[in-house]
Amino acid sequence: MTLRLIAKMLLLTVTACGQSPDPLIDQLLRGETLYRTQCAYCHDVEGGIGVELSRRTLQHYGTAYRLYRYVQLAMPYQSPRTLTDQEYWDIVAFMIVNDSLAPLHDEFGEGNAKALSFGTAN
């Protein structure tokens, strides 16, 4: 089951209960779309120029903030620093949640990223 499907199911459930949708769900949906259009063609295809963004690879950044700073400064490879800060946060949130590096909680951003630690790769 894809993250997009899970997020849509959660969104439908929350909306059906009369509650407002969770900003994190919106962020993850935006992040998945951006990842597919800006990252996957280098990182998720055989022979792509980017390393596989496995859980182990992402854990080496240690915190969500360090991962964000690297992605913001260096990506997309062909045109770094061309996305908005929010778009970079959306991509990082998607990568973190998609690889189960952190539990679902608040929307990812500058205010909570330094405290969000991944531990170390095994």
Backbone as XML, in Angstrom:
<?xml version="1.0"?>
<chain id="A" units="angstrom">
  <residue number="1" name="MET">
    <atom name="N" x="0.854" y="-1.172" z="0.000"/>
    <atom name="CA" x="0.000" y="0.000" z="0.000"/>
    <atom name="C" x="0.899" y="1.234" z="0.000"/>
  </residue>
  <residue number="2" name="THR">
    <atom name="N" x="0.640" y="2.166" z="-0.871"/>
    <atom name="CA" x="1.487" y="3.350" z="-0.969"/>
    <atom name="C" x="1.138" y="4.366" z="0.108"/>
  </residue>
  <residue number="3" name="LEU">
    <atom name="N" x="2.084" y="5.247" z="0.350"/>
    <atom name="CA" x="1.857" y="6.324" z="1.311"/>
    <atom name="C" x="0.678" y="7.180" z="0.873"/>
  </residue>
  <residue number="4" name="ARG">
    <atom name="N" x="0.559" y="7.413" z="-0.427"/>
    <atom name="CA" x="-0.533" y="8.232" z="-0.954"/>
    <atom name="C" x="-1.887" y="7.607" z="-0.596"/>
  </residue>
  <residue number="5" name="LEU">
    <atom name="N" x="-2.010" y="6.303" z="-0.763"/>
    <atom name="CA" x="-3.271" y="5.628" z="-0.451"/>
    <atom name="C" x="-3.566" y="5.678" z="1.040"/>
  </residue>
  <residue number="6" name="ILE">
    <atom name="N" x="-2.554" y="5.428" z="1.862"/>
    <atom name="CA" x="-2.738" y="5.481" z="3.309"/>
    <atom name="C" x="-3.152" y="6.887" z="3.738"/>
  </residue>
  <residue number="7" name="ALA">
    <atom name="N" x="-2.481" y="7.896" z="3.213"/>
    <atom name="CA" x="-2.799" y="9.281" z="3.567"/>
    <atom name="C" x="-4.218" y="9.637" z="3.140"/>
  </residue>
  <residue number="8" name="LYS">
    <atom name="N" x="-4.618" y="9.199" z="1.958"/>
    <atom name="CA" x="-5.986" y="9.490" z="1.501"/>
    <atom name="C" x="-7.010" y="8.806" z="2.399"/>
  </residue>
  <residue number="9" name="MET">
    <atom name="N" x="-6.720" y="7.569" z="2.805"/>
    <atom name="CA" x="-7.646" y="6.868" z="3.700"/>
    <atom name="C" x="-7.752" y="7.589" z="5.040"/>
  </residue>
  <residue number="10" name="LEU">
    <atom name="N" x="-6.613" y="8.036" z="5.573"/>
    <atom name="CA" x="-6.628" y="8.785" z="6.830"/>
    <atom name="C" x="-7.392" y="10.093" z="6.681"/>
  </residue>
  <residue number="11" name="LEU">
    <atom name="N" x="-7.167" y="10.766" z="5.572"/>
    <atom name="CA" x="-7.844" y="12.037" z="5.312"/>
    <atom name="C" x="-9.353" y="11.837" z="5.227"/>
  </residue>
  <residue number="12" name="LEU">
    <atom name="N" x="-9.785" y="10.797" z="4.534"/>
    <atom name="CA" x="-11.218" y="10.508" z="4.429"/>
    <atom name="C" x="-11.813" y="10.175" z="5.789"/>
  </residue>
  <residue number="13" name="THR">
    <atom name="N" x="-11.088" y="9.407" z="6.579"/>
    <atom name="CA" x="-11.567" y="9.036" z="7.914"/>
    <atom name="C" x="-11.700" y="10.258" z="8.802"/>
  </residue>
  <residue number="14" name="VAL">
    <atom name="N" x="-10.674" y="11.105" z="8.804"/>
    <atom name="CA" x="-10.701" y="12.309" z="9.633"/>
    <atom name="C" x="-11.814" y="13.246" z="9.178"/>
  </residue>
  <residue number="15" name="THR">
    <atom name="N" x="-11.955" y="13.438" z="7.875"/>
    <atom name="CA" x="-12.986" y="14.322" z="7.343"/>
    <atom name="C" x="-14.377" y="13.784" z="7.659"/>
  </residue>
  <residue number="16" name="ALA">
    <atom name="N" x="-14.554" y="12.481" z="7.544"/>
    <atom name="CA" x="-15.858" y="11.864" z="7.833"/>
    <atom name="C" x="-16.245" y="12.035" z="9.294"/>
  </residue>
  <residue number="17" name="CYS">
    <atom name="N" x="-15.258" y="12.137" z="10.162"/>
    <atom name="CA" x="-15.534" y="12.323" z="11.593"/>
    <atom name="C" x="-15.814" y="13.780" z="11.938"/>
  </residue>
  <residue number="18" name="GLY">
    <atom name="N" x="-15.771" y="14.652" z="10.945"/>
    <atom name="CA" x="-16.062" y="16.055" z="11.174"/>
    <atom name="C" x="-14.899" y="16.860" z="11.708"/>
  </residue>
  <residue number="19" name="GLN">
    <atom name="N" x="-13.703" y="16.286" z="11.688"/>
    <atom name="CA" x="-12.531" y="17.002" z="12.155"/>
    <atom name="C" x="-11.813" y="17.630" z="10.962"/>
  </residue>
  <residue number="20" name="SER">
    <atom name="N" x="-11.004" y="18.630" z="11.246"/>
    <atom name="CA" x="-10.252" y="19.243" z="10.154"/>
    <atom name="C" x="-9.105" y="18.322" z="9.754"/>
  </residue>
  <residue number="21" name="PRO">
    <atom name="N" x="-8.751" y="18.307" z="8.483"/>
    <atom name="CA" x="-7.663" y="17.453" z="8.024"/>
    <atom name="C" x="-6.341" y="17.818" z="8.684"/>
  </residue>
  <residue number="22" name="ASP">
    <atom name="N" x="-5.488" y="16.847" z="8.850"/>
    <atom name="CA" x="-4.185" y="17.004" z="9.475"/>
    <atom name="C" x="-3.206" y="17.639" z="8.487"/>
  </residue>
  <residue number="23" name="PRO">
    <atom name="N" x="-2.524" y="18.713" z="8.876"/>
    <atom name="CA" x="-1.540" y="19.338" z="7.982"/>
    <atom name="C" x="-0.417" y="18.382" z="7.579"/>
  </residue>
  <residue number="24" name="LEU">
    <atom name="N" x="-0.085" y="17.412" z="8.459"/>
    <atom name="CA" x="0.960" y="16.458" z="8.120"/>
    <atom name="C" x="0.556" y="15.608" z="6.920"/>
  </residue>
  <residue number="25" name="ILE">
    <atom name="N" x="-0.696" y="15.212" z="6.841"/>
    <atom name="CA" x="-1.156" y="14.420" z="5.702"/>
    <atom name="C" x="-0.977" y="15.218" z="4.415"/>
  </residue>
  <residue number="26" name="ASP">
    <atom name="N" x="-1.366" y="16.468" z="4.447"/>
    <atom name="CA" x="-1.174" y="17.327" z="3.274"/>
    <atom name="C" x="0.304" y="17.447" z="2.919"/>
  </residue>
  <residue number="27" name="GLN">
    <atom name="N" x="1.145" y="17.613" z="3.933"/>
    <atom name="CA" x="2.579" y="17.736" z="3.694"/>
    <atom name="C" x="3.133" y="16.458" z="3.059"/>
  </residue>
  <residue number="28" name="LEU">
    <atom name="N" x="2.701" y="15.307" z="3.554"/>
    <atom name="CA" x="3.197" y="14.040" z="3.007"/>
    <atom name="C" x="2.738" y="13.827" z="1.571"/>
  </residue>
  <residue number="29" name="LEU">
    <atom name="N" x="1.526" y="14.212" z="1.267"/>
    <atom name="CA" x="1.038" y="14.092" z="-0.111"/>
    <atom name="C" x="1.818" y="15.012" z="-1.053"/>
  </residue>
  <residue number="30" name="ARG">
    <atom name="N" x="2.052" y="16.248" z="-0.602"/>
    <atom name="CA" x="2.864" y="17.167" z="-1.414"/>
    <atom name="C" x="4.282" y="16.623" z="-1.569"/>
  </residue>
  <residue number="31" name="GLY">
    <atom name="N" x="4.831" y="16.113" z="-0.466"/>
    <atom name="CA" x="6.187" y="15.586" z="-0.482"/>
    <atom name="C" x="6.343" y="14.390" z="-1.409"/>
  </residue>
  <residue number="32" name="GLU">
    <atom name="N" x="5.359" y="13.509" z="-1.409"/>
    <atom name="CA" x="5.433" y="12.355" z="-2.308"/>
    <atom name="C" x="5.411" y="12.796" z="-3.772"/>
  </residue>
  <residue number="33" name="THR">
    <atom name="N" x="4.536" y="13.736" z="-4.099"/>
    <atom name="CA" x="4.459" y="14.241" z="-5.465"/>
    <atom name="C" x="5.785" y="14.888" z="-5.874"/>
  </residue>
  <residue number="34" name="LEU">
    <atom name="N" x="6.324" y="15.721" z="-5.005"/>
    <atom name="CA" x="7.607" y="16.371" z="-5.300"/>
    <atom name="C" x="8.737" y="15.355" z="-5.415"/>
  </residue>
  <residue number="35" name="TYR">
    <atom name="N" x="8.755" y="14.375" z="-4.522"/>
    <atom name="CA" x="9.795" y="13.347" z="-4.572"/>
    <atom name="C" x="9.744" y="12.618" z="-5.915"/>
  </residue>
  <residue number="36" name="ARG">
    <atom name="N" x="8.545" y="12.247" z="-6.331"/>
    <atom name="CA" x="8.394" y="11.511" z="-7.603"/>
    <atom name="C" x="8.860" y="12.350" z="-8.802"/>
  </residue>
  <residue number="37" name="THR">
    <atom name="N" x="8.637" y="13.661" z="-8.756"/>
    <atom name="CA" x="8.997" y="14.506" z="-9.903"/>
    <atom name="C" x="10.410" y="15.086" z="-9.818"/>
  </residue>
  <residue number="38" name="GLN">
    <atom name="N" x="10.948" y="15.242" z="-8.614"/>
    <atom name="CA" x="12.241" y="15.909" z="-8.458"/>
    <atom name="C" x="13.383" y="14.989" z="-8.026"/>
  </residue>
  <residue number="39" name="CYS">
    <atom name="N" x="13.075" y="13.818" z="-7.471"/>
    <atom name="CA" x="14.117" y="12.981" z="-6.864"/>
    <atom name="C" x="14.198" y="11.568" z="-7.436"/>
  </residue>
  <residue number="40" name="ALA">
    <atom name="N" x="13.050" y="10.983" z="-7.694"/>
    <atom name="CA" x="12.989" y="9.555" z="-8.038"/>
    <atom name="C" x="13.755" y="9.207" z="-9.297"/>
  </residue>
  <residue number="41" name="TYR">
    <atom name="N" x="13.798" y="10.093" z="-10.274"/>
    <atom name="CA" x="14.471" y="9.750" z="-11.528"/>
    <atom name="C" x="15.980" y="9.584" z="-11.365"/>
  </residue>
  <residue number="42" name="CYS">
    <atom name="N" x="16.550" y="10.095" z="-10.296"/>
    <atom name="CA" x="17.974" y="9.855" z="-10.021"/>
    <atom name="C" x="18.174" y="8.775" z="-8.949"/>
  </residue>
  <residue number="43" name="HIS">
    <atom name="N" x="17.277" y="8.727" z="-7.966"/>
    <atom name="CA" x="17.489" y="7.869" z="-6.802"/>
    <atom name="C" x="16.740" y="6.542" z="-6.827"/>
  </residue>
  <residue number="44" name="ASP">
    <atom name="N" x="15.696" y="6.421" z="-7.606"/>
    <atom name="CA" x="14.878" y="5.208" z="-7.552"/>
    <atom name="C" x="14.891" y="4.370" z="-8.817"/>
  </residue>
  <residue number="45" name="VAL">
    <atom name="N" x="15.788" y="4.646" z="-9.723"/>
    <atom name="CA" x="15.867" y="3.861" z="-10.959"/>
    <atom name="C" x="17.233" y="3.191" z="-11.046"/>
  </residue>
  <residue number="46" name="GLU">
    <atom name="N" x="17.249" y="1.998" z="-11.594"/>
    <atom name="CA" x="18.505" y="1.299" z="-11.778"/>
    <atom name="C" x="19.374" y="2.104" z="-12.737"/>
  </residue>
  <residue number="47" name="GLY">
    <atom name="N" x="20.595" y="2.335" z="-12.345"/>
    <atom name="CA" x="21.504" y="3.117" z="-13.176"/>
    <atom name="C" x="21.364" y="4.618" z="-12.986"/>
  </residue>
  <residue number="48" name="GLY">
    <atom name="N" x="20.515" y="5.046" z="-12.043"/>
    <atom name="CA" x="20.367" y="6.473" z="-11.766"/>
    <atom name="C" x="21.645" y="7.034" z="-11.167"/>
  </residue>
  <residue number="49" name="ILE">
    <atom name="N" x="21.829" y="8.328" z="-11.269"/>
    <atom name="CA" x="23.074" y="8.930" z="-10.791"/>
    <atom name="C" x="23.100" y="9.151" z="-9.278"/>
  </residue>
  <residue number="50" name="GLY">
    <atom name="N" x="21.955" y="9.044" z="-8.625"/>
    <atom name="CA" x="21.897" y="9.251" z="-7.182"/>
    <atom name="C" x="21.943" y="7.942" z="-6.424"/>
  </residue>
  <residue number="51" name="VAL">
    <atom name="N" x="22.442" y="8.002" z="-5.199"/>
    <atom name="CA" x="22.462" y="6.807" z="-4.352"/>
    <atom name="C" x="21.032" y="6.429" z="-3.971"/>
  </residue>
  <residue number="52" name="GLU">
    <atom name="N" x="20.850" y="5.168" z="-3.651"/>
    <atom name="CA" x="19.540" y="4.716" z="-3.174"/>
    <atom name="C" x="19.284" y="5.379" z="-1.823"/>
  </residue>
  <residue number="53" name="LEU">
    <atom name="N" x="18.131" y="5.978" z="-1.663"/>
    <atom name="CA" x="17.808" y="6.672" z="-0.412"/>
    <atom name="C" x="17.151" y="5.700" z="0.561"/>
  </residue>
  <residue number="54" name="SER">
    <atom name="N" x="17.939" y="4.752" z="0.991"/>
    <atom name="CA" x="17.465" y="3.734" z="1.920"/>
    <atom name="C" x="17.393" y="4.308" z="3.334"/>
  </residue>
  <residue number="55" name="ARG">
    <atom name="N" x="16.769" y="3.567" z="4.194"/>
    <atom name="CA" x="16.690" y="3.943" z="5.607"/>
    <atom name="C" x="18.100" y="4.160" z="6.161"/>
  </residue>
  <residue number="56" name="ARG">
    <atom name="N" x="18.993" y="3.259" z="5.840"/>
    <atom name="CA" x="20.367" y="3.340" z="6.333"/>
    <atom name="C" x="21.051" y="4.624" z="5.843"/>
  </residue>
  <residue number="57" name="THR">
    <atom name="N" x="20.869" y="4.951" z="4.578"/>
    <atom name="CA" x="21.464" y="6.176" z="4.019"/>
    <atom name="C" x="20.926" y="7.402" z="4.741"/>
  </residue>
  <residue number="58" name="LEU">
    <atom name="N" x="19.619" y="7.471" z="4.932"/>
    <atom name="CA" x="19.001" y="8.639" z="5.566"/>
    <atom name="C" x="19.396" y="8.750" z="7.033"/>
  </residue>
  <residue number="59" name="GLN">
    <atom name="N" x="19.584" y="7.629" z="7.717"/>
    <atom name="CA" x="19.963" y="7.659" z="9.133"/>
    <atom name="C" x="21.302" y="8.342" z="9.358"/>
  </residue>
  <residue number="60" name="HIS">
    <atom name="N" x="22.173" y="8.314" z="8.377"/>
    <atom name="CA" x="23.492" y="8.934" z="8.535"/>
    <atom name="C" x="23.403" y="10.448" z="8.741"/>
  </residue>
  <residue number="61" name="TYR">
    <atom name="N" x="22.285" y="11.065" z="8.382"/>
    <atom name="CA" x="22.136" y="12.503" z="8.597"/>
    <atom name="C" x="21.830" y="12.830" z="10.054"/>
  </residue>
  <residue number="62" name="GLY">
    <atom name="N" x="21.341" y="11.852" z="10.819"/>
    <atom name="CA" x="21.149" y="12.015" z="12.249"/>
    <atom name="C" x="19.884" y="12.728" z="12.679"/>
  </residue>
  <residue number="63" name="THR">
    <atom name="N" x="19.561" y="13.855" z="12.034"/>
    <atom name="CA" x="18.345" y="14.597" z="12.389"/>
    <atom name="C" x="17.630" y="15.038" z="11.114"/>
  </residue>
  <residue number="64" name="ALA">
    <atom name="N" x="16.373" y="15.354" z="11.282"/>
    <atom name="CA" x="15.586" y="15.857" z="10.150"/>
    <atom name="C" x="16.176" y="17.166" z="9.640"/>
  </residue>
  <residue number="65" name="TYR">
    <atom name="N" x="16.704" y="17.979" z="10.537"/>
    <atom name="CA" x="17.267" y="19.264" z="10.124"/>
    <atom name="C" x="18.504" y="19.079" z="9.248"/>
  </residue>
  <residue number="66" name="ARG">
    <atom name="N" x="19.396" y="18.173" z="9.638"/>
    <atom name="CA" x="20.597" y="17.939" z="8.824"/>
    <atom name="C" x="20.226" y="17.392" z="7.448"/>
  </residue>
  <residue number="67" name="LEU">
    <atom name="N" x="19.262" y="16.504" z="7.400"/>
    <atom name="CA" x="18.798" y="15.978" z="6.116"/>
    <atom name="C" x="18.217" y="17.105" z="5.265"/>
  </residue>
  <residue number="68" name="TYR">
    <atom name="N" x="17.389" y="17.931" z="5.892"/>
    <atom name="CA" x="16.798" y="19.075" z="5.187"/>
    <atom name="C" x="17.887" y="19.997" z="4.621"/>
  </residue>
  <residue number="69" name="ARG">
    <atom name="N" x="18.867" y="20.338" z="5.443"/>
    <atom name="CA" x="19.917" y="21.263" z="4.995"/>
    <atom name="C" x="20.690" y="20.692" z="3.814"/>
  </residue>
  <residue number="70" name="TYR">
    <atom name="N" x="21.001" y="19.396" z="3.852"/>
    <atom name="CA" x="21.707" y="18.804" z="2.729"/>
    <atom name="C" x="20.848" y="18.853" z="1.466"/>
  </residue>
  <residue number="71" name="VAL">
    <atom name="N" x="19.615" y="18.413" z="1.580"/>
    <atom name="CA" x="18.726" y="18.384" z="0.416"/>
    <atom name="C" x="18.527" y="19.804" z="-0.121"/>
  </residue>
  <residue number="72" name="GLN">
    <atom name="N" x="18.337" y="20.749" z="0.774"/>
    <atom name="CA" x="18.121" y="22.144" z="0.359"/>
    <atom name="C" x="19.336" y="22.713" z="-0.375"/>
  </residue>
  <residue number="73" name="LEU">
    <atom name="N" x="20.515" y="22.412" z="0.090"/>
    <atom name="CA" x="21.728" y="22.981" z="-0.505"/>
    <atom name="C" x="22.186" y="22.253" z="-1.775"/>
  </residue>
  <residue number="74" name="ALA">
    <atom name="N" x="21.889" y="20.969" z="-1.893"/>
    <atom name="CA" x="22.476" y="20.183" z="-2.975"/>
    <atom name="C" x="21.501" y="19.623" z="-4.013"/>
  </residue>
  <residue number="75" name="MET">
    <atom name="N" x="20.217" y="19.707" z="-3.761"/>
    <atom name="CA" x="19.255" y="19.049" z="-4.644"/>
    <atom name="C" x="18.222" y="20.033" z="-5.191"/>
  </residue>
  <residue number="76" name="PRO">
    <atom name="N" x="17.604" y="19.724" z="-6.292"/>
    <atom name="CA" x="17.892" y="18.617" z="-7.200"/>
    <atom name="C" x="19.262" y="18.797" z="-7.843"/>
  </residue>
  <residue number="77" name="TYR">
    <atom name="N" x="19.878" y="17.690" z="-8.152"/>
    <atom name="CA" x="21.259" y="17.671" z="-8.622"/>
    <atom name="C" x="21.501" y="18.640" z="-9.783"/>
  </residue>
  <residue number="78" name="GLN">
    <atom name="N" x="20.617" y="18.630" z="-10.753"/>
    <atom name="CA" x="20.817" y="19.455" z="-11.948"/>
    <atom name="C" x="20.538" y="20.932" z="-11.698"/>
  </residue>
  <residue number="79" name="SER">
    <atom name="N" x="19.843" y="21.257" z="-10.621"/>
    <atom name="CA" x="19.539" y="22.669" z="-10.335"/>
    <atom name="C" x="19.288" y="22.866" z="-8.837"/>
  </residue>
  <residue number="80" name="PRO">
    <atom name="N" x="20.356" y="22.787" z="-8.024"/>
    <atom name="CA" x="20.187" y="22.908" z="-6.574"/>
    <atom name="C" x="19.584" y="24.250" z="-6.158"/>
  </residue>
  <residue number="81" name="ARG">
    <atom name="N" x="18.905" y="24.211" z="-5.019"/>
    <atom name="CA" x="18.329" y="25.396" z="-4.375"/>
    <atom name="C" x="17.265" y="26.078" z="-5.230"/>
  </residue>
  <residue number="82" name="THR">
    <atom name="N" x="16.548" y="25.295" z="-6.030"/>
    <atom name="CA" x="15.518" y="25.877" z="-6.888"/>
    <atom name="C" x="14.100" y="25.654" z="-6.369"/>
  </residue>
  <residue number="83" name="LEU">
    <atom name="N" x="13.952" y="24.891" z="-5.309"/>
    <atom name="CA" x="12.628" y="24.680" z="-4.721"/>
    <atom name="C" x="12.438" y="25.641" z="-3.551"/>
  </residue>
  <residue number="84" name="THR">
    <atom name="N" x="11.210" y="25.797" z="-3.125"/>
    <atom name="CA" x="10.944" y="26.646" z="-1.956"/>
    <atom name="C" x="11.326" y="25.890" z="-0.690"/>
  </residue>
  <residue number="85" name="ASP">
    <atom name="N" x="11.506" y="26.615" z="0.401"/>
    <atom name="CA" x="11.791" y="25.957" z="1.681"/>
    <atom name="C" x="10.696" y="24.949" z="2.018"/>
  </residue>
  <residue number="86" name="GLN">
    <atom name="N" x="9.447" y="25.329" z="1.803"/>
    <atom name="CA" x="8.339" y="24.424" z="2.111"/>
    <atom name="C" x="8.406" y="23.156" z="1.263"/>
  </residue>
  <residue number="87" name="GLU">
    <atom name="N" x="8.772" y="23.294" z="-0.003"/>
    <atom name="CA" x="8.880" y="22.112" z="-0.859"/>
    <atom name="C" x="9.984" y="21.178" z="-0.364"/>
  </residue>
  <residue number="88" name="TYR">
    <atom name="N" x="11.097" y="21.751" z="0.091"/>
    <atom name="CA" x="12.159" y="20.902" z="0.649"/>
    <atom name="C" x="11.688" y="20.205" z="1.922"/>
  </residue>
  <residue number="89" name="TRP">
    <atom name="N" x="10.979" y="20.921" z="2.796"/>
    <atom name="CA" x="10.445" y="20.284" z="4.005"/>
    <atom name="C" x="9.466" y="19.176" z="3.642"/>
  </residue>
  <residue number="90" name="ASP">
    <atom name="N" x="8.653" y="19.398" z="2.623"/>
    <atom name="CA" x="7.677" y="18.388" z="2.206"/>
    <atom name="C" x="8.380" y="17.116" z="1.728"/>
  </residue>
  <residue number="91" name="ILE">
    <atom name="N" x="9.427" y="17.269" z="0.949"/>
    <atom name="CA" x="10.186" y="16.115" z="0.459"/>
    <atom name="C" x="10.841" y="15.380" z="1.625"/>
  </residue>
  <residue number="92" name="VAL">
    <atom name="N" x="11.468" y="16.108" z="2.523"/>
    <atom name="CA" x="12.130" y="15.499" z="3.675"/>
    <atom name="C" x="11.112" y="14.771" z="4.553"/>
  </residue>
  <residue number="93" name="ALA">
    <atom name="N" x="9.963" y="15.375" z="4.787"/>
    <atom name="CA" x="8.923" y="14.716" z="5.574"/>
    <atom name="C" x="8.510" y="13.399" z="4.922"/>
  </residue>
  <residue number="94" name="PHE">
    <atom name="N" x="8.314" y="13.417" z="3.619"/>
    <atom name="CA" x="7.940" y="12.201" z="2.904"/>
    <atom name="C" x="9.013" y="11.129" z="3.061"/>
  </residue>
  <residue number="95" name="MET">
    <atom name="N" x="10.286" y="11.492" z="2.869"/>
    <atom name="CA" x="11.360" y="10.501" z="2.977"/>
    <atom name="C" x="11.429" y="9.913" z="4.384"/>
  </residue>
  <residue number="96" name="ILE">
    <atom name="N" x="11.299" y="10.754" z="5.396"/>
    <atom name="CA" x="11.393" y="10.303" z="6.781"/>
    <atom name="C" x="10.253" y="9.351" z="7.127"/>
  </residue>
  <residue number="97" name="VAL">
    <atom name="N" x="9.044" y="9.731" z="6.811"/>
    <atom name="CA" x="7.882" y="8.897" z="7.154"/>
    <atom name="C" x="7.838" y="7.655" z="6.271"/>
  </residue>
  <residue number="98" name="ASN">
    <atom name="N" x="8.163" y="7.802" z="5.004"/>
    <atom name="CA" x="8.142" y="6.666" z="4.080"/>
    <atom name="C" x="9.122" y="5.569" z="4.501"/>
  </residue>
  <residue number="99" name="ASP">
    <atom name="N" x="10.253" y="5.964" z="5.090"/>
    <atom name="CA" x="11.235" y="4.990" z="5.558"/>
    <atom name="C" x="11.118" y="4.712" z="7.057"/>
  </residue>
  <residue number="100" name="SER">
    <atom name="N" x="10.024" y="5.127" z="7.657"/>
    <atom name="CA" x="9.739" y="4.865" z="9.076"/>
    <atom name="C" x="10.866" y="5.314" z="10.005"/>
  </residue>
  <residue number="101" name="LEU">
    <atom name="N" x="11.468" y="6.447" z="9.699"/>
    <atom name="CA" x="12.528" y="6.977" z="10.554"/>
    <atom name="C" x="11.973" y="7.733" z="11.755"/>
  </residue>
  <residue number="102" name="ALA">
    <atom name="N" x="10.737" y="8.153" z="11.654"/>
    <atom name="CA" x="10.119" y="8.901" z="12.751"/>
    <atom name="C" x="8.621" y="8.620" z="12.734"/>
  </residue>
  <residue number="103" name="PRO">
    <atom name="N" x="8.004" y="8.689" z="13.887"/>
    <atom name="CA" x="6.560" y="8.480" z="13.935"/>
    <atom name="C" x="5.821" y="9.673" z="13.334"/>
  </residue>
  <residue number="104" name="LEU">
    <atom name="N" x="4.589" y="9.432" z="12.959"/>
    <atom name="CA" x="3.744" y="10.528" z="12.498"/>
    <atom name="C" x="3.487" y="11.452" z="13.673"/>
  </residue>
  <residue number="105" name="HIS">
    <atom name="N" x="3.664" y="12.718" z="13.485"/>
    <atom name="CA" x="3.365" y="13.697" z="14.539"/>
    <atom name="C" x="2.983" y="14.988" z="13.852"/>
  </residue>
  <residue number="106" name="ASP">
    <atom name="N" x="3.589" y="16.094" z="14.233"/>
    <atom name="CA" x="3.274" y="17.385" z="13.626"/>
    <atom name="C" x="3.926" y="17.508" z="12.260"/>
  </residue>
  <residue number="107" name="GLU">
    <atom name="N" x="3.480" y="18.500" z="11.521"/>
    <atom name="CA" x="4.102" y="18.824" z="10.245"/>
    <atom name="C" x="5.588" y="19.097" z="10.475"/>
  </residue>
  <residue number="108" name="PHE">
    <atom name="N" x="6.446" y="18.627" z="9.581"/>
    <atom name="CA" x="7.882" y="18.808" z="9.709"/>
    <atom name="C" x="8.266" y="20.217" z="9.291"/>
  </residue>
  <residue number="109" name="GLY">
    <atom name="N" x="9.195" y="20.810" z="10.042"/>
    <atom name="CA" x="9.658" y="22.144" z="9.709"/>
    <atom name="C" x="10.778" y="22.576" z="10.627"/>
  </residue>
  <residue number="110" name="GLU">
    <atom name="N" x="11.193" y="23.809" z="10.456"/>
    <atom name="CA" x="12.315" y="24.379" z="11.210"/>
    <atom name="C" x="12.128" y="24.252" z="12.724"/>
  </residue>
  <residue number="111" name="GLY">
    <atom name="N" x="10.898" y="24.381" z="13.189"/>
    <atom name="CA" x="10.629" y="24.386" z="14.621"/>
    <atom name="C" x="10.835" y="23.061" z="15.329"/>
  </residue>
  <residue number="112" name="ASN">
    <atom name="N" x="10.751" y="21.942" z="14.626"/>
    <atom name="CA" x="10.880" y="20.658" z="15.308"/>
    <atom name="C" x="11.956" y="19.749" z="14.720"/>
  </residue>
  <residue number="113" name="ALA">
    <atom name="N" x="12.585" y="20.151" z="13.645"/>
    <atom name="CA" x="13.503" y="19.262" z="12.912"/>
    <atom name="C" x="14.789" y="18.949" z="13.650"/>
  </residue>
  <residue number="114" name="LYS">
    <atom name="N" x="15.321" y="19.894" z="14.414"/>
    <atom name="CA" x="16.572" y="19.634" z="15.106"/>
    <atom name="C" x="16.391" y="18.601" z="16.217"/>
  </residue>
  <residue number="115" name="ALA">
    <atom name="N" x="15.212" y="18.553" z="16.791"/>
    <atom name="CA" x="14.936" y="17.613" z="17.870"/>
    <atom name="C" x="14.552" y="16.228" z="17.346"/>
  </residue>
  <residue number="116" name="LEU">
    <atom name="N" x="14.267" y="16.111" z="16.074"/>
    <atom name="CA" x="13.835" y="14.845" z="15.503"/>
    <atom name="C" x="15.060" y="14.041" z="15.065"/>
  </residue>
  <residue number="117" name="SER">
    <atom name="N" x="15.489" y="13.120" z="15.936"/>
    <atom name="CA" x="16.694" y="12.341" z="15.711"/>
    <atom name="C" x="16.352" y="10.977" z="15.147"/>
  </residue>
  <residue number="118" name="PHE">
    <atom name="N" x="17.199" y="10.500" z="14.226"/>
    <atom name="CA" x="17.012" y="9.177" z="13.617"/>
    <atom name="C" x="17.856" y="8.106" z="14.261"/>
  </residue>
  <residue number="119" name="GLY">
    <atom name="N" x="18.808" y="8.465" z="15.089"/>
    <atom name="CA" x="19.747" y="7.467" z="15.586"/>
    <atom name="C" x="20.806" y="7.206" z="14.531"/>
  </residue>
  <residue number="120" name="THR">
    <atom name="N" x="21.461" y="6.082" z="14.645"/>
    <atom name="CA" x="22.521" y="5.752" z="13.691"/>
    <atom name="C" x="22.148" y="4.526" z="12.888"/>
  </residue>
  <residue number="121" name="ALA">
    <atom name="N" x="22.764" y="4.408" z="11.748"/>
    <atom name="CA" x="22.533" y="3.246" z="10.873"/>
    <atom name="C" x="23.198" y="2.029" z="11.470"/>
  </residue>
  <residue number="122" name="ASN">
    <atom name="N" x="22.574" y="0.893" z="11.269"/>
    <atom name="CA" x="23.157" y="-0.370" z="11.748"/>
    <atom name="C" x="24.040" y="-0.974" z="10.702"/>
  </residue>
</chain>
